[in-house]
Amino acid sequence: MKRIVIDLTFIYDRKASGGTLHYGKNLIKKLLDILVDNESVEVFLLGFKTLTLNMFDLGFTNLELQALSMKKDLRFVSLGISPAKVPNKKVSNMIDKAIKSLDPDLFFTINTKNKLPGQNNPRLKKVISVLDLFPLVTRYSKVLRPTIFFKNGVKESLLTADIIFLPSEQVKRTATSIFNYENKFVVCNPGVDPKFFFEKENFPDERKIYIQNVYNLPERYYFFNNSLSVKEDRSALKKFLEMVAVYKKIHTSLPEKLVIVGREFKKSVDGKITPKTEGAEIFVKEVKKLGLLDMLITTDSVSDEIYNDLLYFSTAVFSLSSPFKFNNVILQSMAAKVPIITNLVDQSVDITEGNSFAYIDFKRSDFDWKGFFSDLGELLSNVDDNPKIHNARNIARKFNWNATAGIIWDQIKQLLDITSRSEYI
C-alpha cells in the first residue's frame, strides 16, 4: 500500500489569494473522493487546526464527511492552531519534520510558499499543482527585495518536484520557454463551479436586492477581481476608468461604476474608498487625481456565495490576464454568460478557443478606444441572444473538477506504479 500525504496548509494561510483558496478547496475535495475509493493507498492530511475544521473548510458536509470516513480512515497531522503567527520558513521546517516521521511515498501540495519537504529523500515523490508561475519566476517584489520564494530557497525546492501541474497550455508554453523542465510540466485545467451555470431568471429576486442594498450597487456595473499589487495592472485599470468616463457620455448604456471585489479595500460606505494594501493605496491616489474615485465601489473580502452573485449580476467583467497564470475569472464569466473585457488574446483563446470577447491592447498608444466602446456597447445590448456568449458557456462546461482531479490521480498512479484504472476522466 502506498502512503500519500496531502498538504492542507493553504486553507488557513491568510495571505493566500482567493483564487488559490477556491482552486485548492475544489481540487482537493474531488481528489479525496477518488483516493478514498482506492484500496492501494492510505491518505494522511497535513495542516493546521483539526481534521473536522479542515474538512468543513474544504466544503464537506457532516454527512459527506461521515460517508468519506466509512470508506477510508483519513489520518490528520496537525501543525498547530495559529498559522497566522507562524513564518513560512518555520512552516516549511514543520512540514519537513512531519514528512520524515510519516515516511510517505508521495507528497502533494498547492502551497508554493513553503519549501518542498524531503529534499534528501530520493524515494519521496513530490507533486505540486499551481495556478500561476509567479512563485517560480518572480525574483523581486515591488520594493526590490528578494521574494520569500528566492530568499528562503523555496523556488529551488519547488523545481525539484517530480510533476508540476500547470493550469493551461499558455502557461506551459511560458514555463518551457524559461525552464528546461518540460518533462515535469503537465497541463491540468482547473474546473468551474457548477453554480456559475445557473440561469439568471431562476435566481430569487431577493438575492439580487440583497447585494444591491449591502454594497449600494447600481443596476449595471463592471466586476473587477485582479490584485492591484502589480504596477501594470494598476495602470491598465486606471486607463480603462479614464476611457469609460469619456465614452459613457456617448454610449449611455455603458455601466458607470466598477466594483472591486476582494480584501485589498475595506467595504466602501457612502462612497468612501479605503485601501488596505500598498498597491491599492497607490491606485486610489492616482484615480483621485483624475477625479474618478466616485466610479469605484469596493467590497472587502466576501464569501463564495456573495462573490458568485456579484459576478453573476454584473453587466461585464473586466479581468486582466497574463501569460504566467490561468485566468479563472474568465472561465467563471463564460459559464455565467457575462461578457468579458480582457487584455490578452492568447490567454483567452487558450480558454475560449477563439470566442469573441472585448479586447484591449494597453501597450498600443494608438488603440482605437472609440471602436472598442462602440463594439462593447453593441455586445452589452444583446447578451441574451448572442450565440457567441452561449457558445462560451458550452465551452466552459468542459472544465470540471472531476476531470481535473482525475488527470492528477492518473499522473500520481504512474509515479507510484499503481495499476488501478481511473473512472474520472
C-alpha positions as a Markdown table, in Angstrom:
| # | Residue | x | y | z |
|---|---|---|---|---|
| 1 | Met | 0.0 | 0.0 | 0.0 |
| 2 | Lys | 1.3 | 3.4 | -1.0 |
| 3 | Arg | 1.2 | 6.3 | 1.5 |
| 4 | Ile | 0.2 | 9.7 | 0.2 |
| 5 | Val | 0.4 | 13.0 | 2.2 |
| 6 | Ile | -1.8 | 15.9 | 1.1 |
| 7 | Asp | -0.8 | 19.4 | 2.3 |
| 8 | Leu | -3.8 | 21.5 | 3.5 |
| 9 | Thr | -1.8 | 24.4 | 5.0 |
| 10 | Phe | -3.1 | 26.7 | 2.3 |
| 11 | Ile | -6.6 | 26.7 | 3.9 |
| 12 | Tyr | -5.6 | 28.8 | 6.8 |
| 13 | Asp | -2.9 | 30.9 | 5.1 |
| 14 | Arg | -4.3 | 34.4 | 5.4 |
| 15 | Lys | -2.0 | 35.6 | 2.6 |
| 16 | Ala | -3.4 | 33.0 | 0.2 |
| 17 | Ser | -5.3 | 34.6 | -2.7 |
| 18 | Gly | -9.0 | 34.0 | -3.2 |
| 19 | Gly | -8.1 | 32.2 | -6.4 |
| 20 | Thr | -5.7 | 29.8 | -4.7 |
| 21 | Leu | -8.2 | 29.0 | -1.9 |
| 22 | His | -11.0 | 28.4 | -4.5 |
| 23 | Tyr | -8.7 | 26.2 | -6.6 |
| 24 | Gly | -7.3 | 24.2 | -3.7 |
| 25 | Lys | -10.6 | 23.5 | -2.0 |
| 26 | Asn | -12.3 | 22.3 | -5.1 |
| 27 | Leu | -9.4 | 20.3 | -6.4 |
| 28 | Ile | -8.6 | 18.5 | -3.1 |
| 29 | Lys | -12.2 | 17.7 | -2.3 |
| 30 | Lys | -12.5 | 15.9 | -5.6 |
| 31 | Leu | -9.1 | 14.3 | -5.2 |
| 32 | Leu | -10.1 | 12.9 | -1.8 |
| 33 | Asp | -13.3 | 11.5 | -3.4 |
| 34 | Ile | -11.1 | 9.5 | -5.7 |
| 35 | Leu | -8.5 | 8.4 | -3.1 |
| 36 | Val | -10.9 | 7.0 | -0.6 |
| 37 | Asp | -12.2 | 4.6 | -3.2 |
| 38 | Asn | -8.7 | 3.2 | -3.9 |
| 39 | Glu | -7.5 | 0.3 | -1.7 |
| 40 | Ser | -3.9 | 0.7 | -2.9 |
| 41 | Val | -3.3 | 4.0 | -1.0 |
| 42 | Glu | -3.5 | 5.3 | 2.5 |
| 43 | Val | -4.1 | 9.0 | 3.0 |
| 44 | Phe | -2.6 | 11.4 | 5.5 |
| 45 | Leu | -3.7 | 15.1 | 5.6 |
| 46 | Leu | -1.3 | 17.7 | 6.9 |
| 47 | Gly | -2.5 | 21.1 | 8.1 |
| 48 | Phe | -3.4 | 23.5 | 10.9 |
| 49 | Lys | -6.1 | 23.1 | 13.5 |
| 50 | Thr | -8.2 | 19.9 | 13.3 |
| 51 | Leu | -9.3 | 17.4 | 10.7 |
| 52 | Thr | -13.0 | 18.3 | 11.1 |
| 53 | Leu | -12.4 | 22.0 | 10.6 |
| 54 | Asn | -10.2 | 21.4 | 7.6 |
| 55 | Met | -12.8 | 19.1 | 6.0 |
| 56 | Phe | -15.6 | 21.6 | 6.6 |
| 57 | Asp | -13.5 | 24.3 | 5.0 |
| 58 | Leu | -12.9 | 22.1 | 2.0 |
| 59 | Gly | -16.7 | 22.1 | 1.6 |
| 60 | Phe | -17.6 | 18.7 | 3.1 |
| 61 | Thr | -20.9 | 18.5 | 4.9 |
| 62 | Asn | -21.3 | 16.3 | 8.1 |
| 63 | Leu | -23.0 | 13.6 | 6.1 |
| 64 | Glu | -20.3 | 13.7 | 3.4 |
| 65 | Leu | -17.6 | 13.5 | 6.0 |
| 66 | Gln | -19.2 | 10.5 | 7.6 |
| 67 | Ala | -19.5 | 8.7 | 4.3 |
| 68 | Leu | -15.9 | 9.5 | 3.5 |
| 69 | Ser | -14.7 | 8.2 | 6.8 |
| 70 | Met | -16.6 | 4.9 | 6.3 |
| 71 | Lys | -14.7 | 4.3 | 3.1 |
| 72 | Lys | -11.2 | 5.1 | 4.4 |
| 73 | Asp | -9.6 | 6.1 | 7.6 |
| 74 | Leu | -8.3 | 9.7 | 6.9 |
| 75 | Arg | -5.5 | 10.4 | 9.2 |
| 76 | Phe | -4.6 | 14.0 | 10.1 |
| 77 | Val | -1.4 | 15.5 | 11.3 |
| 78 | Ser | -1.9 | 19.0 | 12.9 |
| 79 | Leu | 0.9 | 21.6 | 12.7 |
| 80 | Gly | -0.9 | 23.7 | 15.4 |
| 81 | Ile | -3.7 | 26.1 | 15.8 |
| 82 | Ser | -2.3 | 29.5 | 15.0 |
| 83 | Pro | -0.9 | 29.6 | 11.4 |
| 84 | Ala | -1.1 | 33.4 | 11.1 |
| 85 | Lys | 1.7 | 33.7 | 13.6 |
| 86 | Val | 4.0 | 31.1 | 12.1 |
| 87 | Pro | 6.5 | 32.4 | 9.4 |
| 88 | Asn | 6.8 | 30.4 | 6.2 |
| 89 | Lys | 10.3 | 29.2 | 6.9 |
| 90 | Lys | 9.1 | 27.6 | 10.2 |
| 91 | Val | 6.1 | 26.1 | 8.5 |
| 92 | Ser | 8.5 | 24.5 | 5.9 |
| 93 | Asn | 10.5 | 23.0 | 8.7 |
| 94 | Met | 7.4 | 21.7 | 10.5 |
| 95 | Ile | 6.2 | 20.1 | 7.2 |
| 96 | Asp | 9.7 | 18.6 | 6.6 |
| 97 | Lys | 9.7 | 17.1 | 10.1 |
| 98 | Ala | 6.3 | 15.6 | 9.7 |
| 99 | Ile | 7.3 | 14.1 | 6.4 |
| 100 | Lys | 10.4 | 12.5 | 7.9 |
| 101 | Ser | 8.2 | 10.9 | 10.6 |
| 102 | Leu | 5.4 | 9.7 | 8.2 |
| 103 | Asp | 7.9 | 8.5 | 5.5 |
| 104 | Pro | 5.3 | 8.6 | 2.7 |
| 105 | Asp | 5.7 | 7.6 | -0.9 |
| 106 | Leu | 4.3 | 10.9 | -2.2 |
| 107 | Phe | 3.7 | 14.5 | -1.1 |
| 108 | Phe | 1.1 | 16.6 | -2.9 |
| 109 | Thr | 0.7 | 20.4 | -2.4 |
| 110 | Ile | -0.7 | 23.5 | -4.0 |
| 111 | Asn | 1.0 | 25.7 | -1.4 |
| 112 | Thr | 4.0 | 27.3 | -3.2 |
| 113 | Lys | 5.0 | 29.5 | -0.2 |
| 114 | Asn | 6.8 | 26.6 | 1.6 |
| 115 | Lys | 9.8 | 24.6 | 0.7 |
| 116 | Leu | 9.1 | 21.1 | -0.6 |
| 117 | Pro | 10.0 | 18.6 | 2.0 |
| 118 | Gly | 12.2 | 15.5 | 1.7 |
| 119 | Gln | 15.0 | 17.2 | -0.3 |
| 120 | Asn | 17.4 | 14.5 | 0.9 |
| 121 | Asn | 14.9 | 11.6 | 0.4 |
| 122 | Pro | 15.2 | 10.3 | -3.2 |
| 123 | Arg | 12.4 | 7.8 | -2.6 |
| 124 | Leu | 9.8 | 10.5 | -1.9 |
| 125 | Lys | 7.8 | 11.6 | -4.9 |
| 126 | Lys | 6.8 | 15.3 | -4.8 |
| 127 | Val | 3.9 | 16.7 | -6.8 |
| 128 | Ile | 2.8 | 20.4 | -6.9 |
| 129 | Ser | -0.1 | 22.0 | -8.7 |
| 130 | Val | 0.0 | 25.7 | -9.3 |
| 131 | Leu | -2.4 | 28.3 | -10.7 |
| 132 | Asp | 0.4 | 30.6 | -11.9 |
| 133 | Leu | 4.2 | 30.7 | -12.4 |
| 134 | Phe | 4.9 | 33.8 | -10.2 |
| 135 | Pro | 6.5 | 31.8 | -7.4 |
| 136 | Leu | 8.8 | 30.2 | -9.9 |
| 137 | Val | 9.8 | 33.3 | -11.9 |
| 138 | Thr | 9.4 | 36.4 | -9.8 |
| 139 | Arg | 12.8 | 37.2 | -8.2 |
| 140 | Tyr | 12.0 | 40.6 | -6.7 |
| 141 | Ser | 9.0 | 42.2 | -5.1 |
| 142 | Lys | 7.7 | 45.6 | -5.9 |
| 143 | Val | 10.2 | 47.1 | -3.3 |
| 144 | Leu | 13.1 | 45.3 | -5.0 |
| 145 | Arg | 13.7 | 42.8 | -2.2 |
| 146 | Pro | 14.1 | 39.2 | -2.9 |
| 147 | Thr | 10.8 | 37.5 | -2.5 |
| 148 | Ile | 10.3 | 34.7 | 0.0 |
| 149 | Phe | 10.5 | 32.2 | -2.8 |
| 150 | Phe | 14.1 | 33.1 | -3.5 |
| 151 | Lys | 15.1 | 34.3 | -0.1 |
| 152 | Asn | 14.4 | 31.0 | 1.6 |
| 153 | Gly | 15.2 | 28.8 | -1.3 |
| 154 | Val | 11.6 | 27.9 | -1.9 |
| 155 | Lys | 11.8 | 28.3 | -5.7 |
| 156 | Glu | 14.7 | 25.9 | -6.0 |
| 157 | Ser | 12.9 | 23.3 | -3.9 |
| 158 | Leu | 9.7 | 23.6 | -6.0 |
| 159 | Leu | 11.6 | 22.9 | -9.1 |
| 160 | Thr | 12.7 | 19.5 | -7.6 |
| 161 | Ala | 9.1 | 18.3 | -7.8 |
| 162 | Asp | 8.6 | 15.2 | -9.9 |
| 163 | Ile | 5.5 | 16.7 | -11.5 |
| 164 | Ile | 4.4 | 20.3 | -11.7 |
| 165 | Phe | 0.8 | 20.7 | -12.8 |
| 166 | Leu | 0.1 | 23.9 | -14.8 |
| 167 | Pro | -3.3 | 25.3 | -15.5 |
| 168 | Ser | -3.2 | 25.8 | -19.2 |
| 169 | Glu | -1.2 | 25.3 | -22.4 |
| 170 | Gln | -0.4 | 29.0 | -22.5 |
| 171 | Val | 1.2 | 28.8 | -19.0 |
| 172 | Lys | 3.1 | 25.7 | -20.0 |
| 173 | Arg | 4.4 | 27.4 | -23.1 |
| 174 | Thr | 5.6 | 30.3 | -20.9 |
| 175 | Ala | 7.1 | 27.8 | -18.4 |
| 176 | Thr | 9.0 | 25.8 | -21.0 |
| 177 | Ser | 10.4 | 29.0 | -22.5 |
| 178 | Ile | 12.0 | 29.8 | -19.1 |
| 179 | Phe | 12.9 | 26.4 | -17.6 |
| 180 | Asn | 14.5 | 23.2 | -19.0 |
| 181 | Tyr | 11.9 | 21.0 | -17.3 |
| 182 | Glu | 9.4 | 20.4 | -20.0 |
| 183 | Asn | 9.1 | 16.7 | -18.9 |
| 184 | Lys | 7.9 | 17.8 | -15.5 |
| 185 | Phe | 5.1 | 20.1 | -16.7 |
| 186 | Val | 1.7 | 18.6 | -17.1 |
| 187 | Val | -1.3 | 20.7 | -18.2 |
| 188 | Cys | -4.3 | 20.2 | -15.9 |
| 189 | Asn | -7.1 | 22.8 | -16.5 |
| 190 | Pro | -9.0 | 23.9 | -13.4 |
| 191 | Gly | -12.7 | 23.3 | -13.2 |
| 192 | Val | -15.5 | 25.8 | -12.8 |
| 193 | Asp | -18.1 | 25.8 | -10.1 |
| 194 | Pro | -21.4 | 24.4 | -11.3 |
| 195 | Lys | -23.1 | 27.4 | -9.5 |
| 196 | Phe | -22.0 | 29.7 | -12.3 |
| 197 | Phe | -24.2 | 27.8 | -14.8 |
| 198 | Phe | -27.4 | 28.8 | -13.1 |
| 199 | Glu | -29.8 | 30.8 | -15.3 |
| 200 | Lys | -30.4 | 34.4 | -14.0 |
| 201 | Glu | -34.2 | 34.0 | -14.3 |
| 202 | Asn | -34.0 | 31.2 | -11.8 |
| 203 | Phe | -32.3 | 33.3 | -9.1 |
| 204 | Pro | -34.6 | 34.6 | -6.4 |
| 205 | Asp | -35.1 | 38.4 | -6.7 |
| 206 | Glu | -34.2 | 38.6 | -3.0 |
| 207 | Arg | -30.6 | 37.7 | -3.7 |
| 208 | Lys | -30.0 | 40.5 | -6.2 |
| 209 | Ile | -31.8 | 43.0 | -4.0 |
| 210 | Tyr | -29.7 | 41.9 | -1.0 |
| 211 | Ile | -26.3 | 42.5 | -2.7 |
| 212 | Gln | -27.6 | 45.8 | -4.2 |
| 213 | Asn | -28.5 | 47.0 | -0.8 |
| 214 | Val | -25.4 | 45.7 | 1.0 |
| 215 | Tyr | -22.9 | 47.2 | -1.4 |
| 216 | Asn | -25.0 | 50.1 | -2.8 |
| 217 | Leu | -24.8 | 48.7 | -6.3 |
| 218 | Pro | -26.4 | 50.3 | -9.4 |
| 219 | Glu | -28.3 | 48.1 | -11.8 |
| 220 | Arg | -25.3 | 48.0 | -14.2 |
| 221 | Tyr | -21.7 | 47.7 | -13.2 |
| 222 | Tyr | -18.3 | 46.2 | -14.1 |
| 223 | Phe | -16.9 | 43.4 | -12.0 |
| 224 | Phe | -13.1 | 43.5 | -11.2 |
| 225 | Asn | -11.2 | 41.0 | -9.1 |
| 226 | Asn | -7.5 | 41.4 | -10.0 |
| 227 | Ser | -4.8 | 42.2 | -7.5 |
| 228 | Leu | -3.5 | 45.8 | -7.6 |
| 229 | Ser | -0.1 | 44.9 | -6.4 |
| 230 | Val | 1.3 | 44.9 | -9.9 |
| 231 | Lys | 2.0 | 48.3 | -11.4 |
| 232 | Glu | 1.0 | 47.3 | -14.9 |
| 233 | Asp | -2.4 | 46.1 | -13.7 |
| 234 | Arg | -3.0 | 49.4 | -11.8 |
| 235 | Ser | -2.1 | 51.4 | -14.9 |
| 236 | Ala | -4.4 | 49.3 | -17.1 |
| 237 | Leu | -7.4 | 49.7 | -14.7 |
| 238 | Lys | -6.8 | 53.4 | -14.4 |
| 239 | Lys | -6.7 | 53.8 | -18.2 |
| 240 | Phe | -9.9 | 51.8 | -18.5 |
| 241 | Leu | -11.7 | 54.1 | -16.0 |
| 242 | Glu | -10.4 | 57.2 | -17.8 |
| 243 | Met | -11.8 | 55.9 | -21.1 |
| 244 | Val | -15.1 | 54.8 | -19.5 |
| 245 | Ala | -15.5 | 58.3 | -18.1 |
| 246 | Val | -15.1 | 59.7 | -21.6 |
| 247 | Tyr | -17.2 | 57.3 | -23.6 |
| 248 | Lys | -20.1 | 56.8 | -21.2 |
| 249 | Lys | -21.3 | 60.2 | -22.4 |
| 250 | Ile | -21.6 | 58.8 | -25.9 |
| 251 | His | -22.8 | 55.3 | -25.1 |
| 252 | Thr | -25.2 | 55.9 | -22.3 |
| 253 | Ser | -25.9 | 52.1 | -21.8 |
| 254 | Leu | -22.4 | 51.5 | -20.6 |
| 255 | Pro | -22.0 | 51.0 | -16.8 |
| 256 | Glu | -20.6 | 53.9 | -14.9 |
| 257 | Lys | -19.4 | 52.0 | -11.8 |
| 258 | Leu | -16.7 | 49.4 | -11.3 |
| 259 | Val | -16.9 | 47.1 | -8.3 |
| 260 | Ile | -13.6 | 45.9 | -6.9 |
| 261 | Val | -14.1 | 42.6 | -5.2 |
| 262 | Gly | -11.5 | 41.5 | -2.6 |
| 263 | Arg | -9.7 | 42.3 | 0.5 |
| 264 | Glu | -7.4 | 45.0 | -0.8 |
| 265 | Phe | -10.0 | 47.6 | 0.2 |
| 266 | Lys | -12.4 | 48.0 | 3.1 |
| 267 | Lys | -16.1 | 47.9 | 2.1 |
| 268 | Ser | -17.0 | 51.3 | 0.7 |
| 269 | Val | -19.5 | 53.2 | 2.7 |
| 270 | Asp | -21.2 | 56.4 | 1.4 |
| 271 | Gly | -18.7 | 56.5 | -1.4 |
| 272 | Lys | -15.6 | 56.4 | 0.9 |
| 273 | Ile | -12.9 | 54.2 | -0.6 |
| 274 | Thr | -10.4 | 52.9 | 2.0 |
| 275 | Pro | -7.3 | 50.9 | 0.7 |
| 276 | Lys | -5.8 | 48.2 | 2.8 |
| 277 | Thr | -2.6 | 47.4 | 0.8 |
| 278 | Glu | 0.2 | 49.4 | -0.7 |
| 279 | Gly | -0.9 | 48.7 | -4.2 |
| 280 | Ala | -4.5 | 49.7 | -3.5 |
| 281 | Glu | -3.3 | 52.9 | -1.8 |
| 282 | Ile | -1.2 | 53.9 | -4.8 |
| 283 | Phe | -4.1 | 53.2 | -7.1 |
| 284 | Val | -6.5 | 55.3 | -5.1 |
| 285 | Lys | -4.1 | 58.3 | -5.1 |
| 286 | Glu | -3.8 | 58.0 | -8.9 |
| 287 | Val | -7.5 | 57.7 | -9.5 |
| 288 | Lys | -8.3 | 60.5 | -7.1 |
| 289 | Lys | -6.0 | 62.9 | -9.1 |
| 290 | Leu | -8.1 | 62.1 | -12.1 |
| 291 | Gly | -11.3 | 62.8 | -10.3 |
| 292 | Leu | -12.6 | 59.3 | -10.9 |
| 293 | Leu | -12.8 | 58.0 | -7.4 |
| 294 | Asp | -16.6 | 58.1 | -7.4 |
| 295 | Met | -16.7 | 55.4 | -10.1 |
| 296 | Leu | -15.4 | 52.8 | -7.6 |
| 297 | Ile | -17.3 | 50.5 | -5.2 |
| 298 | Thr | -15.3 | 48.2 | -3.0 |
| 299 | Thr | -16.4 | 45.1 | -1.1 |
| 300 | Asp | -13.6 | 43.8 | 1.1 |
| 301 | Ser | -13.4 | 40.0 | 1.5 |
| 302 | Val | -16.6 | 38.3 | 0.5 |
| 303 | Ser | -18.0 | 34.7 | 0.9 |
| 304 | Asp | -18.0 | 32.4 | -2.1 |
| 305 | Glu | -21.8 | 32.9 | -2.5 |
| 306 | Ile | -21.5 | 36.7 | -2.5 |
| 307 | Tyr | -18.6 | 36.6 | -4.9 |
| 308 | Asn | -20.7 | 34.4 | -7.3 |
| 309 | Asp | -23.7 | 36.8 | -7.1 |
| 310 | Leu | -21.5 | 39.9 | -7.6 |
| 311 | Leu | -20.1 | 38.3 | -10.8 |
| 312 | Tyr | -23.4 | 36.9 | -11.9 |
| 313 | Phe | -25.4 | 40.1 | -11.7 |
| 314 | Ser | -22.6 | 42.3 | -13.2 |
| 315 | Thr | -23.0 | 43.8 | -16.7 |
| 316 | Ala | -19.5 | 42.9 | -17.7 |
| 317 | Val | -16.3 | 41.5 | -16.2 |
| 318 | Phe | -13.1 | 43.4 | -16.6 |
| 319 | Ser | -10.3 | 41.0 | -16.0 |
| 320 | Leu | -6.6 | 41.3 | -16.7 |
| 321 | Ser | -4.7 | 38.3 | -18.0 |
| 322 | Ser | -1.1 | 37.2 | -18.0 |
| 323 | Pro | 0.9 | 34.5 | -19.8 |
| 324 | Phe | 2.1 | 33.5 | -16.3 |
| 325 | Lys | -1.3 | 32.4 | -15.0 |
| 326 | Phe | -4.7 | 30.9 | -15.7 |
| 327 | Asn | -7.5 | 33.5 | -15.6 |
| 328 | Asn | -10.2 | 31.6 | -13.8 |
| 329 | Val | -12.5 | 34.7 | -13.6 |
| 330 | Ile | -12.8 | 34.5 | -17.4 |
| 331 | Leu | -13.9 | 30.9 | -17.2 |
| 332 | Gln | -16.4 | 31.7 | -14.5 |
| 333 | Ser | -17.8 | 34.6 | -16.6 |
| 334 | Met | -18.1 | 32.3 | -19.6 |
| 335 | Ala | -20.2 | 29.9 | -17.5 |
| 336 | Ala | -22.3 | 32.7 | -16.1 |
| 337 | Lys | -22.9 | 34.3 | -19.6 |
| 338 | Val | -21.4 | 37.6 | -18.6 |
| 339 | Pro | -19.5 | 39.5 | -21.3 |
| 340 | Ile | -15.7 | 39.8 | -20.7 |
| 341 | Ile | -13.3 | 42.6 | -21.2 |
| 342 | Thr | -9.7 | 41.5 | -21.2 |
| 343 | Asn | -6.2 | 42.4 | -22.4 |
| 344 | Leu | -4.5 | 39.3 | -23.6 |
| 345 | Val | -5.8 | 37.5 | -26.6 |
| 346 | Asp | -3.6 | 34.4 | -26.3 |
| 347 | Gln | -4.6 | 33.6 | -22.8 |
| 348 | Ser | -8.3 | 34.0 | -23.6 |
| 349 | Val | -8.0 | 31.9 | -26.8 |
| 350 | Asp | -6.4 | 29.2 | -24.7 |
| 351 | Ile | -9.6 | 29.0 | -22.7 |
| 352 | Thr | -12.3 | 30.0 | -25.1 |
| 353 | Glu | -11.0 | 28.6 | -28.4 |
| 354 | Gly | -11.4 | 31.8 | -30.2 |
| 355 | Asn | -14.7 | 33.2 | -28.8 |
| 356 | Ser | -15.2 | 36.9 | -29.3 |
| 357 | Phe | -14.8 | 39.0 | -26.2 |
| 358 | Ala | -13.9 | 42.7 | -25.9 |
| 359 | Tyr | -10.1 | 43.0 | -26.1 |
| 360 | Ile | -8.0 | 46.0 | -25.1 |
| 361 | Asp | -4.3 | 46.3 | -26.1 |
| 362 | Phe | -2.9 | 48.6 | -23.4 |
| 363 | Lys | 0.5 | 48.5 | -25.0 |
| 364 | Arg | -0.7 | 50.4 | -28.0 |
| 365 | Ser | -0.8 | 54.2 | -27.7 |
| 366 | Asp | -3.0 | 54.4 | -30.8 |
| 367 | Phe | -5.5 | 51.8 | -29.6 |
| 368 | Asp | -9.0 | 52.5 | -31.0 |
| 369 | Trp | -11.0 | 53.3 | -27.9 |
| 370 | Lys | -13.9 | 54.7 | -29.9 |
| 371 | Gly | -14.3 | 51.5 | -31.9 |
| 372 | Phe | -13.8 | 49.4 | -28.7 |
| 373 | Phe | -16.6 | 51.1 | -26.8 |
| 374 | Ser | -18.9 | 51.0 | -29.8 |
| 375 | Asp | -18.4 | 47.2 | -30.1 |
| 376 | Leu | -18.7 | 46.8 | -26.3 |
| 377 | Gly | -22.0 | 48.8 | -26.3 |
| 378 | Glu | -23.4 | 46.5 | -29.0 |
| 379 | Leu | -22.2 | 43.4 | -27.1 |
| 380 | Leu | -23.8 | 44.5 | -23.9 |
| 381 | Ser | -27.1 | 45.4 | -25.5 |
| 382 | Asn | -27.6 | 41.9 | -26.9 |
| 383 | Val | -26.2 | 39.4 | -24.4 |
| 384 | Asp | -29.2 | 37.0 | -24.1 |
| 385 | Asp | -29.4 | 36.4 | -27.8 |
| 386 | Asn | -25.7 | 36.4 | -28.7 |
| 387 | Pro | -24.7 | 33.0 | -30.0 |
| 388 | Lys | -21.0 | 33.6 | -29.0 |
| 389 | Ile | -22.0 | 34.2 | -25.4 |
| 390 | His | -24.0 | 30.9 | -25.4 |
| 391 | Asn | -21.1 | 29.1 | -27.1 |
| 392 | Ala | -18.7 | 30.4 | -24.4 |
| 393 | Arg | -20.9 | 28.8 | -21.8 |
| 394 | Asn | -20.8 | 25.5 | -23.7 |
| 395 | Ile | -17.0 | 25.6 | -23.8 |
| 396 | Ala | -16.9 | 26.3 | -20.0 |
| 397 | Arg | -18.8 | 23.1 | -19.4 |
| 398 | Lys | -15.7 | 21.2 | -20.5 |
| 399 | Phe | -13.9 | 22.4 | -17.4 |
| 400 | Asn | -15.0 | 20.4 | -14.4 |
| 401 | Trp | -13.2 | 19.4 | -11.2 |
| 402 | Asn | -13.8 | 15.7 | -11.6 |
| 403 | Ala | -11.7 | 15.7 | -14.8 |
| 404 | Thr | -9.1 | 17.9 | -13.1 |
| 405 | Ala | -8.7 | 15.5 | -10.1 |
| 406 | Gly | -8.8 | 12.6 | -12.5 |
| 407 | Ile | -5.8 | 13.9 | -14.5 |
| 408 | Ile | -3.8 | 14.4 | -11.3 |
| 409 | Trp | -4.7 | 11.0 | -10.0 |
| 410 | Asp | -3.6 | 9.3 | -13.2 |
| 411 | Gln | -0.3 | 11.0 | -13.1 |
| 412 | Ile | 0.2 | 10.1 | -9.4 |
| 413 | Lys | -0.6 | 6.4 | -10.3 |
| 414 | Gln | 2.1 | 6.4 | -12.9 |
| 415 | Leu | 4.6 | 7.9 | -10.4 |
| 416 | Leu | 3.7 | 5.3 | -7.8 |
| 417 | Asp | 3.3 | 2.4 | -10.2 |
| 418 | Ile | -0.4 | 1.9 | -9.2 |
| 419 | Thr | -2.2 | -0.1 | -11.9 |
| 420 | Ser | -5.9 | 0.5 | -11.0 |
| 421 | Arg | -7.9 | 2.3 | -13.6 |
| 422 | Ser | -9.4 | 5.8 | -13.2 |
| 423 | Glu | -13.1 | 6.2 | -13.8 |
| 424 | Tyr | -12.9 | 10.0 | -13.6 |
| 425 | Ile | -11.6 | 11.1 | -17.0 |
